[in-house]
Amino acid sequence: MSRAVQLISALRARGCRFSLDDFGSGVSSFTYLKHMPVDYLKIDGSFVHNSPDDRTDLAMVTSINQVAHILGIKTVAEYVENKAIRDAMTRVGVDYGQGYAMAMPQPLAHIVAAVGPRVAGLPTGG
């Protein structure tokens, strides 16, 4: 893990930003969260999806979100598929959402045409 931390730190110094994906599942752990210099934490959708109806899942999302914020890390809830989930994530203070309740997937060219390359975060060629 120390080589990864060194690489991430060097790239962050050059302006890159990093996200730890699917937090709460697989091999991700609070140890990674504490020691990885990431900017964003994506909370695994398996907790997010049932959070409006499952107190344990909501408690998991809440605790992950609180720890991330204490570390200065912004949070992203995966699988925000409906208004109930979006409202639950808003109530616990998650910073960003990803899923159909936020926006339907669409080709990047459509997004760039709608908002322009600068707003979409793409190089403008000049």
N, C-alpha and C positions, 0 to 999 in steps of 0.2 A: 504494500500500500504506500510506502514512503516514496517510491519512484513516481507513482501516479500523483501523489500530492505535490511533488517537486515539479512535474510537468504541468499540472493544472495551475500551480502558482506562477510559473514562468509565462504561460499563455495568458493568464488573467492580467499580468503586468503589461501585456501588449494589447489589452482591450477585449479579449475573448471572455465570454460568459459561459458558465457550465450549469447543467442540471443533473440531479440524481434522479433517475427514472424508476418508476414502479416501487416507490418506497413502501415498505411494509410487507413485501412478498419476497420469496426466494432468499437470496443471500444478503439483501440490504438489511442494515441494522442501525441502531442508534450509535454504534461505534463508528461506522462509516460516516454518518451524519456529523458526528462531533469532530472528526479529523479531516474530512474532505472539504477543501475550500470551494464549495459550490455556491452558486448564486440563487438557484431555484431548486425546490424539492417537489417532485411530482408524486402526489399521494396516490397509491395504487387504487385503481377503480374497484377492486373487490371490496374495499371498505366503503368507498364513496357510493356505489350503486345502491346499497341497501340502507344507507344511513338514515333516511327519513323514517324507516320502520323498525330499525334494529338499534337499540340503545348501545349495544356493545360496539357495533361498527361506528356509530356516531362518536362514542367516547374515544375510539382509536384515532379517528380523523382529528378530533379536538386535541388530543394529546400530541399527535405528530405535528399539527399546526403550531401549537404553543411552543414546543421545543424548537422547531425551526425558527420561529420568530425571535426567541431568546438568543439564538445563534446569529441573528441578522439575515436569515435566509427567507426569501419569498416563497410562497407555496402555490402549487397548481393542483387542483382536484381533477383527476381523470374521470371519464365516464359520467359527466354531468349531462344526463340524457333527458331530463324533464324539469319542470318548474319546481317540484317538491325537492328534488336534489339540489337544484341551484339555490333555492331558499335556505336549505339546511347548511350549505357551504357558506353562504353569506352570513348566516347567524353565528357560525363559529369563527368567522374572520379569515377564511381562506382568501388569498389574494387574487387568484385567477382560476378560471374554469376551462375545461376542455371537453367538448362533447356536443351532441345535437341540440341541447338546450341553449348553447351559446351561439352556434352557427352550423349549418350543414356544410359538409366538405364540398369544395369546389376547386376547379383548376386555378392554379396560381395566376395564370394570365387574366382570369376574370377579376381577381382581387386587385391586381396591379392596374387594370383598366378602370376599376371603380374608385380606387383611392390614390393612385399614382405611385410610381416606383419609390419615391422618397419616403412616403408614409408606410409603404409595405416593407421598408428596410432594405431595399435593393439598390445597387449602385446605379447612378443616373447617367454614367458615361461621360461626365464632364467635370 
